[in-house]
């Protein structure tokens, strides 16, 4: 089921993203080429899938969530472009292709990331691309800006860079990853729920618990794959975390215990959805997929 749903959502969001990334003039051709390369270059589209699935779980339609789905993927892509830069993680490979600063140059990569970030908020603010009431659009902008900023993804990256070569305990490691990876996953679910126009406090609380669990599970599985998988399968350099002496769950807990923890988090996510009907089945399938994926 999840493969068909993933393909359907990928097709939908990729079409919308391609339209957004058309250069408005010849003078911006190279910038938009770098932006387009950074986004429409493979990727699992997990965050847009979560947007669509959360919206549909509350009875919304896919078209209600197109703007939010584009926005979270633009933020995710910008973060990868900047994370891969020499001053950050210094990676040469992303999604099986040269990273943006390798395919273009460092300055182009920085500007492409900046452009993708600002475009995400433009999409949410634009009533044509995100056709909801102004109050709802503002709530979406607030949620995404908080998740992407110093109290979210950017803060997590700062903690990560400051933790190289250090021994973190499990609590500190989880705090870092709730910022770095979890915040945007949580925002994806929240934006999808808001886009449905039917989100109440009870539903938002349950979906938040679900998103917290899968956000952490996603990172645990990433750490496991960095040990177990290979560069060709991952589409990025395998073993980079270990080579850079970064704290990871397998290093802290051991590989088998890290795998068990990912499954425990999956079960927490499924439990959080216990009051939802079959409309939430894509969310349940995504929780399973996150800990079963091989890249």
N, C-alpha and C positions, 0 to 999 in steps of 0.2 A: 504493500500500500504506500509506504513512504516514498519509494522511488518514483511512482507515478505522480504523487502530490508534489514532490520536490521538482520534478521536470516541469510540471504545470506552473508552479510558482516562479521557477527560474526563468521560464519563457516570458512570463508576464513582466517581471521586474526588469529583465534584461532589455526588453523592448522599450520600456519607459526610461531606463538609464541611457540607452543609446540615443534616444531623442533629446535628453537633457544635455548630452555631451557633444552636440553639434556646435562647431565654432561659429560665433556671430559675425566674424569677419576674417579675411585672409591674414590680417596682421596678428591674429591670435591662433593661427593654425598649429604652431608647434606646442604651445601651451595646452591646447585642447587635445592634441594627439597624445601628449604625456598623461593627461587626465583620463582619456579614454583607455589608453593602454593599462593604466593602473586599476581600472574598474572592470572593463569588459575583457578580461584575460583569464577566464576560468573562475574558480571559486565555488564553494559549496552553497553559498547564499543562505547560510543557516539563519542569520538575523532577519532577513526579509521573510523567510519561511515562518519564523516565530511571530512576526507581525501579522501575517495573513492568518495563521492558525489561531492566534489569540482573538483576532477580530471575528473569525468565523465561529469560534467556541461560544461567543456571546450573541450569536445570531446576526452578525454583520455580513456584508458582502465583500468579495475580494476588491472590487473597485473602490470601496470606502477606504482601503488601506494602502493604495498604490503610492501615495505621497509619503507616508510614513515608511513604507518598505524601501523606497529609494533613499530616503534620508539616512536611515541606519546603515545601509550598505555604503553610501558615500562617506560617512564618518569612519566606518570600518576600513575602507580602502585607503583613506587619508592616513589613518593610524599605521597601516602596514607600510606605506611609502616612507613615512618618517621613521618608523622603527628600523627599517632596513638600512638607513643611511650609515655611513662610516662612523659618524659621531655617536650613533646609538648601538644597534646590534651588528652592524657591518656585514650584512648578508648580500650574497651575489645572486641568490635564486629564490624565486617566489612563484608558487603555482606552476612549477616546472619550467619557468621562463626567467630570463635575466630580470633582476629587480629594476625598478624604474630608473634609479640613478645610474645603473649600468647600461640600460637600453638608451638612455638620453644622456644626462649628466646630473651632477649633484644639484646645481642651481635649478634646473628644470624640475627635478624631483621635489625639491622644497616648495616651489611655486605650485606644482600640480597638487601636492597635499593641501596647501593653503586654499587653493581654489575649490577642491572637493569639499573641504570643511565648510566653507562659507556657502557653497551651493546647497548643502544639506539643509541649512536653516532657511535659505531662500525658498526651497521647495515646501517646507512646512508652513511658511508664512503666506505663500501664494494661494489665494482662494481658488484659483483655477486648477492648480495641481493638487491641492489638498482641500477639497470642497466641504469644509465643515464650518460651523459657527466660529466667530473670532475668538470666543472664550476657549473653545476646544483647541483651536490652533495654538493659542498661547500656552495652554497646558502641555501640549506636545513639545513645543519649543523649550519650555522650562525643563521638562523631563530629559530631553536629549542633551541640552546644554549642560545640565548637572552631571549626567552620565559621562559626557565626553571631556569634562574639564578637570580642574585640580582636585575636586572631591570625587573624581571617578577615574576614567581611563588615563588621563595625563598624570594624575597623582600616582596611580599604580605603576606607570612606567618609571616615574622618578624613584619610587621605592625600589623597583626592580634594579635599576642602574646602581643604586646605592647599596644593594645587597650582594653584589658580585663578590665572591670569595668569602662571604660570611655564612655562619651556621644559624639559620633561622629555626625557631621551633614551629610546631604546626599552626599555632594560633597566628603568629606573625606571617607565616606563609599564606594562610587563608586570607588574612587582611589584605595583603598585597594583591592577591588574585581576585578578590571581590571588587577591588578597584579596577585592576588592569583589564581583566576579561569579563568578570561578572557584571559590571555596571552597565555595559552596552547591551548585554544579553537581557538584563532586567528591563532596560529601557525599551528594547524591542517588543517585549511582551506587553509592557504598559502602553506603549504607543498603539499597538494593535487593539488592545482592549478599549482605549479611548476612541480609536477610529470607528469602532462598532456603534458608538453613540448610545450604548446600553450598559456601560460599566458602572456598577454601584460599589460601595465600600467593601461589601462582603466579597464580591468577585475579585476586586483589585487586591484584596489581602491574600486570597487564595492563590491568585496568579503570581503575586510577588514571592510567596513561599516556593512555588514551583520554579520560578525563574532563578531565585537564589540557589536552589539545589542544582539545576542544570548548568548554571553559570560556573559553579565550582567543579562540577563533574566534567565539563568541557575542558577545563584546564588540567585536571588530573589525567584525563585521557590523552591530552596533548603531551604531557610529561612522559606517560607510558610509551606513546608512539615514538618519542624522541629516542627512547632506549631500544625499542623492539623493531621499529620499521626501518626502511631504507630511504635514501634520498630520492630515488626514482618514484617510489610510491607516495612519499610525503609531498613531493613537489617543492621542497625546501631542504636545506642542508641538515641531514640527520646527525644527531650527536652534538649539535652546536651548544646546547645548554650545558652539557657536561664539559665540553671543551672550554667554555667560558666560565666554568666554575660557578654556575648559577644554582641557587637553591631550587630543588624540585621535589615532588612527592615521592618518586622512587628512591631518591637519595636519602630522604628523611625517613620514610616508612619501610623501604624495601619494595621491590617490584610487585610481588604478589599481594602485599598488603595495600599497595596503591591501587591495584586492580579491584580489590575487594571494596575499597573505599568508594571508587567510582560507581560500583553497583549499588552500594548503600545510598549514595546520593541520588541515583536514578529512582530507587524505591521511595525516597522522600518526595521526589518530584511527583511521582504517580499518586502518592497518598494525598498530596495537596490538591489534586484534581478529583478527589473522590465524590464530591457533590455535583460535578459537571456531567452532562449527558453525553451521548455519542458525538455531539458536535465538537467535543474536545479531543476526539480520537487522534487527529493529526498532532496535537500537542503531546499526547502520550507516546505516539510513535517517534516523535522527535527526541523525547527523553531517552528512549531505547536506542535510537540511532546514534546519539552523541557518545554513548559509551561502547558502542559496537563498531564504530567507524574505524577504518584503517589508514585514513589520512585526514 
